[in-house]
Amino acid sequence: MKLSQKALEVLSTGTIKIRVNRSGMFQHITFKIKTLKLGNVEYYVLFTERTIGLTELAKIAEEIGLPVEAPNGTAFPKGTSAMDFKKES
């Protein structure tokens, strides 16, 4: 899978600040790139330590084009899986 321009920018900088709706309030939250291991494959994910609703996580994943993880769950862009975001060796 070819990554979007926005996803490539995030991967090169390592962080992104995103406006997120949390409990009815908009907040700017910093997400960091992290690698997770699934079997023998490592893949990229945007991570935050703040709890964010799953629908909001899915919206962010679609917007950025990368998987997004928070303490309460992980969301992938539609039609993708961890294998699509494999870390290049």
Secondary structure in CASP SS format (residue, H / E / C, confidence):
PFRMAT SS
TARGET T0000
AUTHOR 0000-0000-0000
METHOD secondary structure of the structure
MODEL  1
M C 1.00
K C 1.00
L C 1.00
S C 1.00
Q H 1.00
K H 1.00
A H 1.00
L H 1.00
E H 1.00
V H 1.00
L H 1.00
S H 1.00
T H 1.00
G C 1.00
T E 1.00
I E 1.00
K E 1.00
I E 1.00
R E 1.00
V E 1.00
N E 1.00
R E 1.00
S C 1.00
G C 1.00
M E 1.00
F E 1.00
Q E 1.00
H E 1.00
I E 1.00
T E 1.00
F E 1.00
K E 1.00
I E 1.00
K E 1.00
T E 1.00
L E 1.00
K E 1.00
L E 1.00
G C 1.00
N C 1.00
V E 1.00
E E 1.00
Y E 1.00
Y E 1.00
V E 1.00
L E 1.00
F E 1.00
T C 1.00
E C 1.00
R C 1.00
T C 1.00
I C 1.00
G C 1.00
L H 1.00
T H 1.00
E H 1.00
L H 1.00
A H 1.00
K H 1.00
I H 1.00
A H 1.00
E H 1.00
E H 1.00
I H 1.00
G C 1.00
L C 1.00
P C 1.00
V E 1.00
E E 1.00
A E 1.00
P C 1.00
N C 1.00
G E 1.00
T E 1.00
A E 1.00
F C 1.00
P C 1.00
K C 1.00
G C 1.00
T C 1.00
S C 1.00
A H 1.00
M H 1.00
D H 1.00
F H 1.00
K E 1.00
K C 1.00
E C 1.00
S C 1.00
END
